[in-house]
Structure formats: C-alpha cells, structure tokens
Amino acid sequence: MDAEAAGAKRKGHLFVVEQDQKWLEELEAQAGEHGIPTLGYGLLTDAMDTLKSEKSIALVLGDSKGQNLTNKVTRIRDDEDLSGMPVIGFVKDQNSEDLKKAFEIGLDDFVAHATIQSFSRKLSALLQEKDWDAVRAPSGTALLASSDRIERISWARILRRIGFDVHFASDQEEFSAGMDGSRSFRIVISNEELWTQKLGEKMQQAFSKEDVSVSPMIILHNGSGVSGAAASLTGHPKVAAFNKKHPAENANHVINRLMAPPQSELRRSPRLNYSVPVSYRIGDSAEDLLGYSWNINKTGIFIRTLNPAPAGSALTMEFRPPSGRGTVIVEGQSVWCQRLGLKRMMFSPSGMGVVFTKVPLADSAALEAGYNELLRISYDREGA
C-alpha cells in the first residue's frame, strides 16, 4: 500500500451529496484512484447522522437539479460537530451567486462540472493534511453585547463560523461586567445603546495609555454613525463602526481588518473582501486550474484553494475585476501559502497570497477603478 492510499485509509470516507448519478460515479472513481472509499447521498439530510458517526476526509456538496449550495454549507457550518469539516462545492456554474454566497458562509474550495478532472488535485491536497477535527482551531472568545435577541443570534452565527466561542451580554449591566477586565476577549461586538458614560470614559483612558490588552471592537449603530457614550471611541484603529441595518455577513472584512497582525497595515492599500472565480496557470503549464478569490488590494489577490502553488511560483491569472463585466489577465507570483491545519481559521482560509508582477495597461486601469469602487462600497457598508 503506497503512502497516499495509507493516508486515505487512516482519514476515512469521502462523503458526496449529489443527485445526478453520473456525476456521483465520476467523483467516486477519482476518489477510488486515491484509495478513498466514498459514501454517496442524494440529500444532505440523509447523510447527517452518518457524517457524525463515520470518520471522513471531506464532504462534497453538489448543486445538481436545483439544489441550493449555500443552504447546505450553512447547515454544516452551523452544526457544532461538523463545523470544521472541509467542504468542497461541485457546481455547474462557477459564476453563480449561489457559489459566491457559499464561499462567504465557509465553503473551502470548489470543482466545476467542466473541470471535474481537477478534483483529484483537491483530494491529494487533503491527504497531505491533518485530520479535520482540529482544522478550525478556536479563535478565542468574543464578547457579543446586544439587547436584541435576533441580533445576538445573527452575529453569533457569523462569529462561530470563523472559530470564536461567544460570550453574551444582553443589557448594560452584563456588558459592563464583561468589560471589567477580569476576562480577556479577542474581539468585542456591541450595540451602541449598551455603552454607559462610565464605560466609555474607561475605554478612552485605556486607549490614551496605549493599553495593548484592550480588545478590538465593532460598535453597531442605526445608520447615522455611532452616538452616545461610545462616539468618542470610533477614531481609534482598534474600533470600527458598523451599520446594523446591513447584514452581519457584511462585517467579515471588518473583522479581518481588526484581527490582522500590525505588519499588514504596511501594505499600500487595504485588503477588501472580493469573491469571484479565478482561473490560473502555474509557470509554463497549460493546465487551467480554478480557485476563488478571498480578498484583493491594488497589488495582489488571495486565492482560496485546497492546493495552493508553492511560494515563489509564477502564475498567470484571469478573473473579473471588481465592478467589471469582462476579465483581466494578470501575471503574478505566489508569495505565501496557507494550508488546512491547526492554525487555519475562517479569516485565514486555505489558499495563497499572490502579488501582481505584470498587468497590461488597460487591465491595470480596470483593476484600479474596480478596487476604488469596492473601497467606497466597503465604507458605505460600515456606515462610515
């Protein structure tokens, strides 16, 4: 038995939820070439109990016959026992809104019907990694403070998907108790209405003393900017205002920014969430590979994939620029990779960071105009 087959036996089954028998058989055949046994189902509901009881390498979710991929990914990511499982989408249309939303919820990678042969690469990457039961290491504990139960539920789902445990506060007294310094939180998300004058002054003093123990904060407001006792905090780099009239999912890029290490601020432009399919080739290879972008700035892009190219690899990429209708073709170089493993979290998914090295003049103009529009939209979403 070779090393890959031995790894497949150790890791367990590949689960496939796909209603089209032809596609199911093709996926099973590729898994079989790696020595991976497959369990196939037509509906995710039928697979749930076995998913929890059988050891598995990954879950493949198809969208044949009108099946909604986003709903399936949501169900997996919201399940405490399965939230860390690697999930691969198997889709007819790589440009669909359903696929985009599925990545925002927590899809790890995808394979298009037209490029099903690339599925073998995804399996090879998974066989090289550690078991998924430790994939999404906890990001720490978040303090979530709101008197609105629906708001608490909505934000808690987002935080748990990106690896946080959640501590709740539903009124001013509970919020003040949570902020008394006796417990450390990685991030604080609070409704502006729960801030007392005393707490606002305390945080202002901590910021003025450059207290490094102060947690990053997102303060939710009603659309006209933060008011009341928390208003004076919003100019600090550790604090972001967010218009709660927008869906909580829109705050992913805000969390990314607040949680990013300080050195990332040396970039020439901030990274903004941007999700589109990216077709790329590595070096002189004629093989077209597919990934999905996670974020972009003026000098590079992060591509989500389970099998990133090694750092230093030359790539030729084609993708749709922000707010653009056509595509741009850009040369780049992989500068760092993130694989599945103990340190992987939702704000650092599996994939590769690519710096642009050569951009044709017309494509450069399209990228810059699209990025600037994306930046404007991101500020609007925050309510800035």
C-alpha positions, 0 to 999 in steps of 0.5 A: 500500500503506497503512502497516499492510499495509507493516508486515505485509509487512516482519514476515512470516507469521502462523503458526496451529496449529489443527485445526478448519478453520473456525476456521483460515479465520476467523483467516486472513481477519482476518489477510488484512484486515491484509495478513498472509499466514498459514501454517496447521498442524494440529500444532505439530510440523509447523510447527517447522522452518518457524517457524525458517526463515520470518520471522513476526509471531506464532504462534497456538496453538489448543486445538481437539479436545483439544489441550493449550495449555500443552504447546505454549507450553512447547515454544516457550518452551523452544526457544532460537530461538523463545523470544521469539516472541509467542504468542497462545492461541485457546481455547474456554474462557477459564476453563480451567486449561489457559489459566491454566497457559499464561499462567504458562509465557509465553503473551502474550495470548489470543482466545476462540472467542466473541470471535474478532472481537477478534483483529484488535485483537491483530494491529494491536497487533503491527504497531505493534511491533518485530520479535520477535527482540529482544522478550525482551531478556536479563535478565542472568545468574543464578547457579543453585547446586544439587547436584541435577541435576533441580533445576538443570534445573527452575529453569533452565527457569523462569529462561530463560523470563523472559530470564536466561542461567544460570550453574551451580554444582553443589557448594560449591566452584563456588558459592563461586567464583561468589560471589567477586565477580569476576562480577556476577549479577542474581539468585542461586538456591541450595540451602541445603546449598551455603552454607559458614560462610565464605560466609555470614559474607561475605554478612552483612558485605556486607549490614551495609555496605549493599553495593548490588552484592550480588545478590538471592537465593532460598535453597531449603530442605526445608520447615522454613525455611532452616538452616545457614550461610545462616539468618542471611541470610533477614531481609534484603529482598534474600533470600527463602526458598523451599520446594523441595518446591513447584514452581519455577513457584511462585517467579515472584512471588518473583522479581518481588518481588526484581527490582522497582525500590525505588519499588514497595515504596511501594505499600500492599500487595504485588503477588501473582501472580493469573491469571484472565480479565478482561473490560473496557470502555474509557470509554463503549464497549460493546465487551467486550474480554478480557485476563488478569490478571498480578498484583493488590494491594488497589488495582489489577490488571495486565492482560496484553494485546497492546493495552493502553488508553492511560494515563489511560483509564477502564475498567470491569472484571469478573473473579473475585476471588481465592478467589471463585466469582462476579465483581466489577465494578470501575471503574478507570483505566489508569495505565501501559502496557507494550508488546512491545519491547526492554525487555519481559521475562517479569516485565514482560509486555505489558499495563497497570497499572490502579488501582481508582477505584470498587468497590461495597461488597460487591465491595470486601469480596470483593476484600479477603478474596480478596487476604488469602487469596492473601497467606497462600497466597503465604507458605505457598508460600515456606515462610515 
